[in-house]
């Protein structure tokens, strides 16, 4: 799945820069935790992860449209990570 996302991102950006998505690790982990993945291991579903990613994307998009400061945006991502 990461390969497909890499190809889509490279086609959208028009170049293959390896540093394009630096710093998104916390957002990805938070989206997965929001979707039901346990940080200590266990069983999760792809559907839950997709739902978590969609929710996290909608929240970050809404905060961007509302001109929320970056610190508050990062704080919300951390809170989603510590949701469970």
KARA-V240568 format. One record per backbone hydrogen bond with DSSP energy under -1.0 kcal/mol. CO is the residue of the C=O (numbers start at 1). NH is the residue of the N-H. E is the energy in kcal/mol with one decimal. If there is no record, write none. Layout:
co=(CO & CO)
nh=(NH & NH)
e=(E & E)
This chain:
co=(1 & 2 & 3 & 4 & 5 & 6 & 7 & 8 & 9 & 10 & 17 & 21 & 24 & 25 & 26 & 27 & 28 & 29 & 30 & 31 & 32 & 33 & 38 & 45 & 46 & 47 & 48 & 49 & 50 & 51 & 52 & 53 & 54 & 55 & 56 & 57 & 58 & 59 & 60 & 61 & 62 & 63 & 64 & 69 & 70 & 71 & 72 & 73 & 74 & 75 & 76 & 77 & 78 & 80)
nh=(5 & 6 & 7 & 8 & 9 & 10 & 11 & 12 & 13 & 14 & 20 & 24 & 28 & 29 & 30 & 31 & 32 & 33 & 34 & 35 & 37 & 36 & 41 & 49 & 50 & 51 & 52 & 53 & 54 & 55 & 56 & 57 & 58 & 59 & 60 & 61 & 62 & 63 & 64 & 65 & 66 & 68 & 67 & 73 & 74 & 75 & 76 & 77 & 78 & 79 & 80 & 81 & 82 & 83)
e=(-2.2 & -2.2 & -2.2 & -2.4 & -2.6 & -2.4 & -2.2 & -1.9 & -2.6 & -1.9 & -1.3 & -1.3 & -2.1 & -2.6 & -2.5 & -2.2 & -2.2 & -2.5 & -2.5 & -1.4 & -2.3 & -1.3 & -1.3 & -1.8 & -2.6 & -2.4 & -2.4 & -2.6 & -2.4 & -2.5 & -2.6 & -2.5 & -2.3 & -2.5 & -2.6 & -2.3 & -2.5 & -2.4 & -1.9 & -2.3 & -1.8 & -2.6 & -1.1 & -2.0 & -2.6 & -2.3 & -2.1 & -1.8 & -2.3 & -2.2 & -2.0 & -1.6 & -1.7 & -1.2)
